[in-house]
Amino acid sequence: MGKVYSHLSEEERQVIQIEVGNGTSVRKIARLLGRGPSSISREIRRNTWFPSNESESYRPHRPKRLKTGPWTGRYYIAGPAQRKADRR
């Protein structure tokens, strides 16, 4: 029988938010949560927003290479990510 997959929980998304803010690598976050690194990187990529220079408004952007940490100037927020997942 194959593996059983589950969606990320709200608690897991909050851990991702904290760890991304601390500059933790995607692989380390994945080990911490017991998930695959690709799942974590997809979650971060889907639910990351970049503030514009003028008003810090939402500007969607999908970088080719995912970089984490406070120096990148983007934000991952767990609340909107969970609400989006609940709507699906």
DSSP file (Angstrom, degrees, kcal/mol; ACC not computed):
  #  RESIDUE AA STRUCTURE BP1 BP2  ACC     N-H-->O    O-->H-N    N-H-->O    O-->H-N    TCO  KAPPA ALPHA  PHI   PSI    X-CA   Y-CA   Z-CA
    1    1 A M              0   0    0      0, 0.0     0, 0.0     0, 0.0     0, 0.0   0.000 360.0 360.0 360.0 148.4    0.0    0.0    0.0
    2    2 A G        -     0   0    0      1,-0.2     2,-0.1     0, 0.0     0, 0.0  -0.090 360.0 -77.1 -79.9 179.5    1.2    3.6   -0.7
    3    3 A K        -     0   0    0      1,-0.0     2,-0.6     0, 0.0    -1,-0.2  -0.397  38.0-127.9 -75.0 153.9    1.9    6.4    1.6
    4    4 A V        -     0   0    0     -2,-0.1     2,-0.3     2,-0.0    -1,-0.0  -0.925  25.5-157.7-104.0 124.1   -0.9    8.5    3.1
    5    5 A Y        -     0   0    0     -2,-0.6     2,-0.3     0, 0.0     0, 0.0  -0.752   8.8-171.2-103.5 148.2   -0.4   12.2    2.6
    6    6 A S        -     0   0    0     -2,-0.3     3,-0.1     3,-0.0     2,-0.1  -0.953  26.0-105.3-135.7 157.1   -1.9   14.9    4.7
    7    7 A H        -     0   0    0     -2,-0.3     2,-0.2     1,-0.1    78,-0.0  -0.341  47.5 -90.9 -73.4 159.4   -2.2   18.7    4.4
    8    8 A L        -     0   0    0      1,-0.1    -1,-0.1    -2,-0.1     2,-0.1  -0.501  43.7-130.7 -69.3 140.2   -0.1   20.9    6.6
    9    9 A S     >  -     0   0    0     -2,-0.2     4,-2.0     1,-0.1     5,-0.2  -0.383  22.5-106.3 -85.7 169.7   -1.8   21.9    9.9
   10   10 A E  H  > S+     0   0    0      1,-0.2     4,-2.0     2,-0.2     5,-0.1   0.882 121.6  53.6 -63.1 -38.3   -2.1   25.4   11.2
   11   11 A E  H  > S+     0   0    0      1,-0.2     4,-2.0     2,-0.2    -1,-0.2   0.895 107.6  50.5 -64.2 -39.8    0.6   24.6   13.8
   12   12 A E  H  > S+     0   0    0      1,-0.2     4,-2.2     2,-0.2    -1,-0.2   0.893 109.4  51.1 -65.3 -39.0    3.0   23.4   11.1
   13   13 A R  H  X S+     0   0    0     -4,-2.0     4,-2.2     1,-0.2    -1,-0.2   0.869 108.7  51.5 -65.5 -35.7    2.4   26.6    9.2
   14   14 A Q  H  X S+     0   0    0     -4,-2.0     4,-2.2     2,-0.2    -1,-0.2   0.884 108.8  50.5 -68.1 -37.7    3.1   28.7   12.3
   15   15 A V  H  X S+     0   0    0     -4,-2.0     4,-2.7     2,-0.2     5,-0.2   0.910 109.8  51.1 -63.7 -41.7    6.4   26.8   12.8
   16   16 A I  H  X S+     0   0    0     -4,-2.2     4,-2.8     1,-0.2     5,-0.3   0.922 108.9  51.4 -60.5 -44.3    7.3   27.5    9.1
   17   17 A Q  H  X S+     0   0    0     -4,-2.2     4,-1.9     1,-0.2    -2,-0.2   0.926 113.2  44.4 -59.6 -46.2    6.6   31.2    9.6
   18   18 A I  H  X S+     0   0    0     -4,-2.2     4,-1.4     1,-0.2    -2,-0.2   0.928 115.7  46.4 -64.9 -45.7    8.8   31.4   12.7
   19   19 A E  H  X>S+     0   0    0     -4,-2.7     5,-2.5     2,-0.2     4,-0.6   0.870 110.6  51.8 -69.5 -37.2   11.7   29.4   11.2
   20   20 A V  H ><5S+     0   0    0     -4,-2.8     3,-1.0    -5,-0.2    49,-0.5   0.913 109.4  51.8 -63.5 -41.0   11.6   31.3    7.9
   21   21 A G  H 3<5S+     0   0    0     -4,-1.9    -1,-0.2    -5,-0.3    -2,-0.2   0.818 108.1  51.7 -63.2 -31.0   11.8   34.5    9.9
   22   22 A N  H 3<5S-     0   0    0     -4,-1.4    -1,-0.2    -5,-0.1    -2,-0.2   0.569 118.1-112.9 -81.7  -9.2   14.8   33.1   11.8
   23   23 A G  T <<5 +     0   0    0     -3,-1.0    -3,-0.2    -4,-0.6    45,-0.1   0.689  57.0 163.8  86.2  18.9   16.6   32.3    8.5
   24   24 A T      < -     0   0    0     -5,-2.5    -1,-0.2    -6,-0.1    45,-0.1  -0.431  41.2-107.1 -70.3 144.4   16.4   28.5    8.9
   25   25 A S     >  -     0   0    0      1,-0.1     4,-2.0    -2,-0.1     5,-0.2  -0.288  21.4-117.3 -70.8 158.2   17.0   26.5    5.8
   26   26 A V  H  > S+     0   0    0      1,-0.2     4,-2.3     2,-0.2     5,-0.1   0.892 115.0  52.4 -62.4 -41.6   14.2   24.7    4.0
   27   27 A R  H  > S+     0   0    0      1,-0.2     4,-2.2     2,-0.2    -1,-0.2   0.876 108.6  49.7 -65.2 -37.1   15.8   21.3    4.7
   28   28 A K  H  > S+     0   0    0      2,-0.2     4,-2.2     1,-0.2    -1,-0.2   0.894 110.5  49.9 -69.5 -38.8   16.1   22.0    8.4
   29   29 A I  H  X S+     0   0    0     -4,-2.0     4,-2.0     2,-0.2    -2,-0.2   0.911 109.8  52.4 -62.9 -41.9   12.5   23.0    8.7
   30   30 A A  H  X>S+     0   0    0     -4,-2.3     5,-2.2     1,-0.2     4,-1.4   0.912 110.0  47.3 -61.6 -43.8   11.5   19.8    6.8
   31   31 A R  H  <5S+     0   0    0     -4,-2.2    -1,-0.2     1,-0.2    -2,-0.2   0.898 110.2  53.8 -63.1 -39.9   13.5   17.7    9.3
   32   32 A L  H  <5S+     0   0    0     -4,-2.2    -1,-0.2     1,-0.2    -2,-0.2   0.875 117.7  35.4 -62.2 -39.0   11.9   19.6   12.2
   33   33 A L  H  <5S-     0   0    0     -4,-2.0    -1,-0.2    -5,-0.1    -2,-0.2   0.554 107.6-119.6 -93.3  -9.8    8.4   18.9   11.0
   34   34 A G  T  <5S+     0   0    0     -4,-1.4     2,-0.2     1,-0.3    -3,-0.2   0.838  73.6 121.4  72.4  32.3    9.0   15.4    9.6
   35   35 A R      < -     0   0    0     -5,-2.2    -1,-0.3    -6,-0.2    -2,-0.1  -0.713  69.8 -88.6-118.9 170.1    8.0   16.5    6.1
   36   36 A G     >  -     0   0    0     -2,-0.2     4,-1.6     1,-0.1     3,-0.4  -0.541  30.9-124.5 -78.5 147.2    9.7   16.5    2.7
   37   37 A P  H  > S+     0   0    0      0, 0.0     4,-2.5     0, 0.0     5,-0.2   0.833 111.1  57.6 -60.6 -32.1   11.8   19.6    1.8
   38   38 A S  H  > S+     0   0    0      1,-0.2     4,-2.3     2,-0.2     5,-0.2   0.872 103.7  52.7 -67.9 -35.0    9.8   20.0   -1.4
   39   39 A S  H  > S+     0   0    0     -3,-0.4     4,-2.1     2,-0.2    -1,-0.2   0.912 111.9  45.7 -64.0 -42.1    6.6   20.3    0.6
   40   40 A I  H  X S+     0   0    0     -4,-1.6     4,-2.4     2,-0.2    -2,-0.2   0.925 113.0  48.5 -68.0 -45.2    8.1   23.0    2.7
   41   41 A S  H  X S+     0   0    0     -4,-2.5     4,-2.5     1,-0.2    -2,-0.2   0.887 111.8  50.0 -65.6 -37.7    9.5   24.9   -0.2
   42   42 A R  H  X S+     0   0    0     -4,-2.3     4,-2.6     2,-0.2    -1,-0.2   0.913 110.4  50.5 -63.9 -42.2    6.2   24.8   -2.1
   43   43 A E  H  X S+     0   0    0     -4,-2.1     4,-1.7     2,-0.2    -2,-0.2   0.919 113.0  45.3 -61.9 -43.7    4.4   26.0    0.9
   44   44 A I  H  < S+     0   0    0     -4,-2.4    -2,-0.2     1,-0.2    -1,-0.2   0.923 114.0  49.1 -65.5 -44.0    6.7   29.0    1.3
   45   45 A R  H >< S+     0   0    0     -4,-2.5     3,-0.8     1,-0.2    -2,-0.2   0.894 112.5  47.7 -64.3 -40.6    6.7   29.8   -2.4
   46   46 A R  H 3< S+     0   0    0     -4,-2.6    -1,-0.2     1,-0.2    -2,-0.2   0.838 119.3  37.2 -69.2 -32.9    2.8   29.7   -2.5
   47   47 A N  T 3< S+     0   0    0     -4,-1.7    30,-0.9    -5,-0.2     2,-0.4  -0.086  89.4 108.6-117.7  34.3    2.3   31.9    0.5
   48   48 A T  E <   -A   76   0A   0     -3,-0.8    13,-0.4    28,-0.2     2,-0.4  -0.905  43.9-168.6-110.3 138.6    5.0   34.4    0.4
   49   49 A W  E     -A   75   0A   0     26,-2.4    26,-2.7    -2,-0.4     9,-0.1  -0.953  11.8-145.8-126.9 150.2    4.4   38.1   -0.5
   50   50 A F  E     -B   59   0B   0      9,-1.0     9,-0.7    -2,-0.4    24,-0.2  -0.952  19.4-130.2-113.7 124.3    6.9   40.8   -1.3
   51   51 A P  E     -B   58   0B   0      0, 0.0     7,-0.2     0, 0.0     2,-0.1  -0.483  23.1-123.1 -72.3 144.2    6.2   44.4   -0.2
   52   52 A S     >  -     0   0    0      5,-1.0     4,-1.0    -2,-0.1     7,-0.0  -0.395  24.5-111.3 -77.4 166.3    6.5   47.0   -2.8
   53   53 A N  T  4 S+     0   0    0      2,-0.1    -1,-0.1     1,-0.1     0, 0.0   0.834 107.8  44.1 -68.3 -33.3    8.9   49.9   -2.2
   54   54 A E  T  4 S+     0   0    0      1,-0.1    -1,-0.1     3,-0.0     0, 0.0   0.974 131.8   0.7 -81.7 -56.9    6.2   52.6   -1.8
   55   55 A S  T  4 S-     0   0    0      2,-0.0    -2,-0.1     3,-0.0    -1,-0.1   0.307  85.8-115.1-123.5   9.0    3.3   51.3    0.3
   56   56 A E     <  +     0   0    0     -4,-1.0    -3,-0.1     1,-0.2     2,-0.1   0.830  62.0 159.0  56.8  33.1    4.2   47.7    1.4
   57   57 A S        -     0   0    0      1,-0.1    -5,-1.0    -6,-0.0     2,-0.2  -0.348  50.2 -79.1 -81.0 168.3    1.3   46.5   -0.6
   58   58 A Y  E     +B   51   0B   0     -7,-0.2    -1,-0.1    -3,-0.1    -9,-0.0  -0.484  49.0 171.8 -71.6 130.7    1.0   43.0   -1.9
   59   59 A R  E     -B   50   0B   0     -9,-0.7    -9,-1.0    -2,-0.2     2,-0.1  -0.866  26.0-138.9-138.8 103.9    3.0   42.1   -5.0
   60   60 A P        +     0   0    0      0, 0.0     2,-0.3     0, 0.0   -11,-0.1  -0.373  30.7 166.9 -66.3 140.2    3.0   38.4   -6.0
   61   61 A H        -     0   0    0    -13,-0.4   -13,-0.1   -16,-0.2    -2,-0.1  -0.963  24.8-159.2-154.0 133.7    6.4   37.2   -7.1
   62   62 A R        -     0   0    0     -2,-0.3   -17,-0.0     4,-0.0     4,-0.0  -0.884  18.1-152.6-118.4  99.6    7.7   33.7   -7.7
   63   63 A P        -     0   0    0      0, 0.0     3,-0.1     0, 0.0    -2,-0.0  -0.334  18.0-128.5 -69.3 153.1   11.5   33.7   -7.6
   64   64 A K  S    S+     0   0    0      1,-0.2     2,-0.5     2,-0.0     0, 0.0   0.879  98.9  36.6 -68.0 -37.6   13.3   31.0   -9.6
   65   65 A R  S    S-     0   0    0      2,-0.0     2,-0.5     0, 0.0    -1,-0.2  -0.973  86.9-130.4-120.7 128.4   15.4   30.0   -6.6
   66   66 A L        -     0   0    0     -2,-0.5     2,-0.4    -3,-0.1   -40,-0.1  -0.632  27.6-179.7 -81.1 123.3   13.9   30.0   -3.1
   67   67 A K        -     0   0    0     -2,-0.5     2,-0.3     2,-0.1   -42,-0.0  -0.977   9.0-157.4-122.2 136.7   16.0   31.9   -0.5
   68   68 A T        +     0   0    0     -2,-0.4     3,-0.1   -45,-0.1   -47,-0.1  -0.744  38.3  75.8-112.2 160.5   15.0   32.2    3.1
   69   69 A G  S >  S-     0   0    0    -49,-0.5     3,-1.3    -2,-0.3     5,-0.4  -0.428  83.3 -78.1 125.7 163.2   15.9   34.6    5.8
   70   70 A P  G >  S+     0   0    0      0, 0.0     3,-0.7     0, 0.0    -1,-0.1   0.684 116.9  68.7 -69.5 -16.8   15.2   38.1    7.0
   71   71 A W  G 3  S+     0   0    0      1,-0.2    -2,-0.1    -3,-0.1    -3,-0.0   0.589  84.4  71.8 -78.2  -9.6   17.6   39.6    4.4
   72   72 A T  G <  S-     0   0    0     -3,-1.3    -1,-0.2     2,-0.1     3,-0.1   0.696  94.2-133.0 -83.9 -18.6   15.3   38.7    1.5
   73   73 A G    <   +     0   0    0     -3,-0.7     2,-0.3     1,-0.3    -2,-0.1   0.806  64.8 112.9  73.9  29.8   12.6   41.3    2.2
   74   74 A R        -     0   0    0     -5,-0.4     2,-0.4   -24,-0.2    -1,-0.3  -0.894  54.1-137.6-129.9 164.7    9.6   39.0    1.8
   75   75 A Y  E     -A   49   0A   0    -26,-2.7   -26,-2.4    -2,-0.3     2,-0.5  -0.972   8.8-164.4-130.1 133.7    7.1   37.6    4.3
   76   76 A Y  E     -A   48   0A   0     -2,-0.4     2,-0.5   -28,-0.2   -28,-0.2  -0.979  17.1-172.2-109.8 122.7    5.5   34.2    4.9
   77   77 A I     >  -     0   0    0    -30,-0.9     4,-1.1    -2,-0.5   -63,-0.1  -0.973  16.8-155.4-122.4 126.1    2.5   34.5    7.1
   78   78 A A  H  > S+     0   0    0     -2,-0.5     4,-2.3     1,-0.2     5,-0.2   0.835  84.2  64.4 -70.4 -35.7    0.7   31.4    8.4
   79   79 A G  H  > S+     0   0    0      1,-0.2     4,-2.3     2,-0.2     5,-0.2   0.945 105.9  40.2 -58.5 -56.4   -2.8   32.9    8.9
   80   80 A P  H  > S+     0   0    0      0, 0.0     4,-2.3     0, 0.0    -1,-0.2   0.851 113.8  56.5 -62.2 -32.1   -3.7   33.7    5.3
   81   81 A A  H  X S+     0   0    0     -4,-1.1     4,-1.9     2,-0.2    -2,-0.2   0.912 109.0  45.6 -64.9 -41.2   -2.0   30.4    4.2
   82   82 A Q  H  X S+     0   0    0     -4,-2.3     4,-2.4     2,-0.2    -1,-0.2   0.905 111.9  50.9 -69.1 -40.9   -4.3   28.4    6.5
   83   83 A R  H  X S+     0   0    0     -4,-2.3     4,-1.6     1,-0.2    -2,-0.2   0.898 110.2  50.5 -62.6 -39.2   -7.4   30.3    5.4
   84   84 A K  H  X S+     0   0    0     -4,-2.3     4,-0.9     1,-0.2    -1,-0.2   0.903 111.4  48.2 -64.2 -40.8   -6.5   29.7    1.8
   85   85 A A  H  < S+     0   0    0     -4,-1.9     3,-0.5     1,-0.2    -2,-0.2   0.876 108.3  54.5 -67.9 -37.2   -6.1   26.0    2.5
   86   86 A D  H  < S+     0   0    0     -4,-2.4    -1,-0.2     1,-0.2    -2,-0.2   0.831 103.3  56.4 -66.5 -31.5   -9.4   25.8    4.4
   87   87 A R  H  <        0   0    0     -4,-1.6    -1,-0.2     1,-0.2    -2,-0.2   0.783 360.0 360.0 -70.2 -26.1  -11.3   27.3    1.4
   88   88 A R     <        0   0    0     -4,-0.9    -1,-0.2    -3,-0.5    -2,-0.2   0.485 360.0 360.0 -72.4 360.0  -10.0   24.5   -0.9
